[in-house]
């Protein structure tokens, strides 16, 4: 008996297929995390994409870059091309707007999205993306991982949902002036360790949050999420800092601070 392509996603709701296909999503960064994200979005049925990455495939990427092959490393294939290939292989009628540049160089398409996935390496990059998402009333979902220490190495990571009108990444304690300053002081210090399985866990969780935002299938009422990943213990739990938060509303972004800044000639 033949079943519809999305029949096993029917628990998401009777109109979930149409709601997902009408949603425009952005993925900023198409490396280890972003390549997982676009693959899963395509499987689920997303049709409208805005994607950014100005990098090419290298041999050192092949331990984690979904869709890339050894031939791509030899050919120095753009990561943007890999992402488009993965999406079109599953969704041949998808509308993919791809930009081989930093999103700041071409921000206009980003503003057309409802959900933005940040798969970037720096605190500064996350800070700038969240500002843009707040200004244009977009949901921002951040993922990231790192490896700390030596004996034994500790894999850590996070998945954060930051929605307009709700707590931001500063409110939940993830972004601080100290972290931004420390990162700026050691700019160019080298690449961070990356492996495929933590990226997969974090990307899957992020995609699940996006689907919930669209369909509301979990009936979650809170507009923010801060999950902490412990790769050594194979756990993904709510951050302890959320238990101590006493604020009910974000104090870092004003409700009326939206749209393009107004420039006044003096």
N, C-alpha and C positions, 0 to 999 in steps of 0.2 A: 504494500500500500504506500503510495507516494504521499509525502508530507511536505508542507510548505517550508521554505528555507528557514524561516524564523519561528516555526511552530513551537520549538522547545524554549523559546523566550516568551511564550504567551503569558507567563506569570507576571511579566512587567506591566501588563494592562492591555486592554483591547485596542488602544490606539498607539501603543508604544512604537510600532514600526514607523508609522507616519511621523510621530513626534521626533524620533531619533533622526530620521532622514531629513527633516526640515531644519535641524539644529546645525549651526555653523560653528565648528571647533577650530582652534588654533593649537599648533604644537610648536613651541619654540625650543629648538635644539633637537636634532635627529640622531643623536648618538646612542649610547647604551640604553638610556631610559626612553628617549623619544621614539626610537625604532620599535620598541615593544608597544608603546602607546598607539602609534599609527596602525600597526598590525591588528591590534585588538579592536580598535575603533572600526576598522574596515570589516572585520569578521562580524561585528554586532550589527552593522548596517548604516553607519554614518556615511553621508553622501557629500557633505560640504566641508572643505578643509582649507585652512590657511597655514602653511608650514614654512619655517625659516631654518636655514643652516647654510653657512658659507664654507663648510669644510669638505674635504675629500676623504675617501676611504684609504686607510693605511693598513699595513700588515698588523700593527699593534691594536687595531680596532676589531679584528676578527674574532676575538675571544668574547665579544658581547654585542656586536652590531647585527641585529636581526635583518636578514635579507641580503647581506653582503657576502661575497665569495672571494676566494683567493684571486680570481681574475679581476675582480673590482679593485683590489689593492694594487695589482700590477698596472691596471689601466688608470689608476687614480680617479675612479668614478666619484662624482659628487654624491655626498650623502643625501642630498635633495633628490637625486635621480633614483636612489635605492628606495626611498620612502614612496615616491610616486609609483614605482614599479610594484611595490607591495600592495598599495591601495588599489591600483587599477586591476591587478590580478584577481582581486576579490570583488571589486566594485567598478566594472568597466565604464559605467555611466557617471561615475563620481565627478564632481567639480573640484579640482585641486588647484589652488593658487599657491605656487611655490616661489620662494625668494631666496636666492643665494647671497644673502647679506644678513647683517644684524637687523633685528626688527626695528631698531631705532632709525635705521636708514630708510625704511619704508613702512611707517606705522599705520598708514591709512587703512589697509586691508584688515589689520588686527582689530580695528574698532568695529568691524562688522560682525564680530563673533559674539556668541553668547557664553562660551566657556573657553578658557585659555589654559593649556597645560604648560607649565614651566619646567623644562628639563635642562636647566642651566647649571653651571659649576660654581658660581660665585654668589656670595651674599648680596653684593652690589647688583648683580643681574636680577636676583629675586626681588630686591627692593624696588628697582625700576619697573619691573613687570607688574608688581602689585599696585604701584601708583597709577600706571596706565589703566589697569583693570578697574580700579576704584573710580577713576575719572570717567570712564565710559560704561560703568555699570555692568561689568562682566564678572562672572565667577572665575576665580583664579585657583588652580590646583597645582601645588608644588610638590615635586619629588626630588630626592637627592640621597646619596649615600657616600660614605667615606670609611676608611680603615684607619684605626688608631692603635698605637702601641706595638709592641713586638712579642711579648711573652705572656700569653699568646696574642696574636693580632685580634682586634675587636672590630667586627663589622657593625656599623650603625647607619641609620637612615631615618627619613621622615616622609610622611605624606600629610600635607596641610591643605585644607580648604579655606579660602578667604573669600567671603561673599560681601557685596555691597550692603551696608547697614549692619553688618555683624562684626565680630572681633577680627582684627587683622593679625598679621604675623608678629607685629610688635606687641600687641595686646597679649598674645599667648606666650610671649617670651622667647620666640625663636629668633627674631631679628632684634639686634641691639646696636647702639652706637659703638660699643666696645668691639663687637664682632666685625663691624664694617671698618673700623679704624685699624684693627689688627690685620685684617685681610689686605687693606690698602698698603700697609707697611711692608708686607711680604709679597707684594705683587710680582708675578713671574718666578716664584720659587719652585715651580715644577708641577707635573701632572699628579693628580690624585689616583690612588689605586681604584680599579673598577673590575668587576666580574659580573657575569650574566645573571646569576640566580637572584641576587638582591634586587637588581634592576627589574627583573621580571615580577617579583613580589610587589614592589612599590608601584610599578606601572599598572599591574592588574588592579590593585586597590584604588588607584587614582581613576582608572576607567570606570570602576564600579561606582565611585562617588559621582562621576559625571552622569552615568545612566540614572542614578537615583535622583539627581537634580532635575533631570528631564521628565522622568516618569513618576517619581514620588512613590515608588513601590515599597520602600521600607517605612514610609510614614514618619521619617525623621523630621523634627521641627527645628532643630538647631542649625544655624547658618554657618557654623564653623566646625572644623575638625582638625585635630592635631594628633597624629598617630606616630609613635616612635618604634622603629624597627631595630631589633637585636638579632643580628645574623648568627651569632654564636649560639643563642638559645632558640633560634627559629621562632621568634614571637613578634607580633605587631600589636601594640597596646596603646591605649590613650595615654598621652603625656601626663605625668604626675603634676606638672605645673597647672593644668586645667582645674585640678581639685582645689587649688588655693586662690584662684582668680575670683575677685570680689566685684569686678566691674561688669555691668550689664550691657554697656554700649561702647563702641569704639570711640576713643578720644583723639585718635591720630588723623582721622579723615572726616572732614565736615560733610554733612549730607548734601549741601548745596554746591560743593566743590566738584562740579562735573562739567564735561565738555572741554573745548579748547580754551586755554587761558586767554583772557581779554587783554590785548595790548593797547595801552593808552599813550598817545603822544603828549609829552609834557612840553 
